[in-house]
């Protein structure tokens, strides 16, 4: 079974736009770089050509990654979660006594430093379906954490 990527509608559109830009603007730029480098003669010792080909490889790899994400995307229905913690919920919580606020997102959007926790992370998994006032003990790579949910907003 292929991995599904849970995305908000906004993140899905952002990935679609990035792929479009790579296919149009960036692909043409790299093709021009390759063409220019070829005009310099012997390709066996042409570092500009090698660099342009490497960039082309990176571009095609990124395009394939984005295509895979879009093909296997599941758009999060932000209204279907009820009152418990769900995808796109903004959760204010106490983690080991320290107040923190995170939004629960799919793994493609996760960035804990920016307040975005993956639903696949230990804390994200433990919070799904929980309600205000609930307390959970979570085992994370950095140790056991006590988490108390203070507020949930959608």
VMD Tcl script that draws the C-alpha trace (Angstrom):
set ca {
  {0.00 0.00 0.00}
  {1.31 3.44 -0.93}
  {1.84 6.06 1.74}
  {-0.91 8.63 1.89}
  {-0.04 12.27 2.49}
  {-2.53 14.20 4.62}
  {-2.61 17.79 3.42}
  {-4.70 20.85 3.98}
  {-6.25 22.28 0.83}
  {-3.80 25.20 1.04}
  {-0.72 22.96 1.22}
  {-2.04 20.84 -1.68}
  {-2.39 23.97 -3.82}
  {1.09 25.16 -2.74}
  {2.65 21.85 -3.86}
  {0.72 21.99 -7.16}
  {2.07 25.51 -7.76}
  {5.65 24.47 -6.94}
  {5.41 21.55 -9.39}
  {4.01 23.86 -12.09}
  {6.89 26.32 -11.56}
  {9.46 23.53 -11.72}
  {7.94 22.14 -14.94}
  {7.77 25.50 -16.64}
  {10.29 28.07 -15.40}
  {12.99 25.98 -13.73}
  {13.09 23.21 -16.34}
  {13.58 25.79 -19.12}
  {16.33 27.56 -17.14}
  {18.27 24.33 -16.68}
  {17.80 23.36 -20.33}
  {19.31 26.73 -21.27}
  {22.24 26.15 -18.90}
  {22.90 22.76 -20.50}
  {22.66 24.23 -23.99}
  {25.08 27.03 -23.05}
  {27.54 24.62 -21.44}
  {27.45 22.34 -24.51}
  {28.46 25.26 -26.69}
  {31.76 25.46 -24.79}
  {33.05 22.32 -26.47}
  {34.46 19.11 -24.94}
  {31.89 17.76 -22.47}
  {34.34 15.40 -20.74}
  {36.08 18.30 -18.96}
  {33.23 20.77 -18.87}
  {32.34 21.52 -15.23}
  {29.49 23.87 -16.23}
  {27.88 21.02 -18.16}
  {28.33 18.58 -15.26}
  {26.84 21.08 -12.82}
  {23.86 21.78 -15.08}
  {23.22 18.04 -15.53}
  {23.38 17.57 -11.74}
  {20.85 20.38 -11.28}
  {18.63 18.74 -13.88}
  {18.81 15.46 -11.94}
  {17.85 17.23 -8.71}
  {15.00 18.99 -10.51}
  {13.59 15.73 -11.90}
  {13.92 14.08 -8.49}
  {11.99 16.91 -6.81}
  {9.34 16.84 -9.53}
  {8.86 13.08 -9.03}
  {8.59 13.59 -5.27}
  {5.93 16.29 -5.69}
  {4.00 14.21 -8.23}
  {3.99 11.29 -5.78}
  {2.70 13.51 -2.98}
  {-0.07 14.94 -5.17}
  {-1.08 11.48 -6.49}
  {-1.33 10.10 -2.95}
  {-2.70 13.20 -1.22}
  {-5.67 13.03 1.09}
  {-7.20 16.45 1.59}
  {-8.05 17.01 5.24}
  {-11.68 17.80 5.93}
  {-11.11 20.29 8.70}
  {-14.78 20.34 9.71}
  {-15.26 16.59 10.18}
  {-13.40 16.15 13.45}
  {-16.05 17.10 15.98}
  {-14.90 18.65 19.24}
  {-11.83 16.47 19.81}
  {-8.33 17.08 18.52}
  {-8.13 16.39 14.79}
  {-6.22 17.47 11.74}
  {-5.79 21.25 11.59}
  {-6.76 21.63 15.26}
  {-4.85 24.32 17.11}
  {-4.12 22.86 20.52}
  {-2.89 24.79 23.55}
  {-1.38 22.34 26.01}
  {0.92 21.91 28.94}
  {3.89 19.70 28.10}
  {5.71 18.78 31.29}
  {4.27 21.94 32.83}
  {5.27 24.29 29.99}
  {2.47 25.87 27.94}
  {2.81 25.32 24.20}
  {0.55 25.80 21.19}
  {0.67 23.57 18.12}
  {-1.47 22.94 15.07}
  {-1.86 19.27 14.12}
  {-0.95 18.78 10.45}
  {0.12 16.05 8.02}
  {3.78 15.07 7.87}
  {4.42 17.20 4.75}
  {3.47 20.35 6.64}
  {5.09 19.55 9.99}
  {7.52 22.06 11.49}
  {7.58 21.95 15.29}
  {9.60 25.17 15.52}
  {6.82 26.93 13.62}
  {4.14 25.36 15.85}
  {3.09 22.61 13.41}
  {3.10 19.03 14.75}
  {2.69 16.00 12.52}
  {-0.24 13.69 13.22}
  {2.34 10.90 12.91}
  {4.62 12.26 15.66}
  {4.33 10.69 19.12}
  {2.56 13.73 20.60}
  {0.40 14.28 17.50}
  {-0.76 10.64 17.54}
  {-1.48 10.77 21.26}
  {-3.61 13.92 20.94}
  {-5.88 12.81 18.08}
  {-9.44 12.36 19.33}
  {-8.69 13.78 22.78}
  {-10.66 16.65 24.35}
  {-10.02 19.75 26.43}
  {-8.92 18.78 29.92}
  {-7.63 15.34 28.85}
  {-4.19 14.33 30.05}
  {-1.93 11.86 28.24}
  {1.48 10.37 28.87}
  {3.55 10.24 25.69}
  {6.75 8.33 25.09}
  {8.97 10.34 22.75}
  {12.57 9.86 21.60}
  {13.60 12.48 24.17}
  {11.73 10.81 27.05}
  {8.33 10.53 28.70}
  {6.14 13.65 28.49}
  {3.02 14.55 30.39}
  {0.60 16.47 28.16}
  {-2.58 18.22 29.30}
  {-4.89 19.73 26.70}
  {-5.99 23.24 27.69}
  {-7.87 24.44 24.59}
  {-8.72 23.21 21.11}
  {-9.66 25.52 18.25}
  {-10.50 24.51 14.70}
}
mol new
graphics top color blue
foreach p $ca { graphics top sphere $p radius 0.5 }
foreach p [lrange $ca 0 end-1] q [lrange $ca 1 end] { graphics top cylinder $p $q radius 0.2 }
display resetview
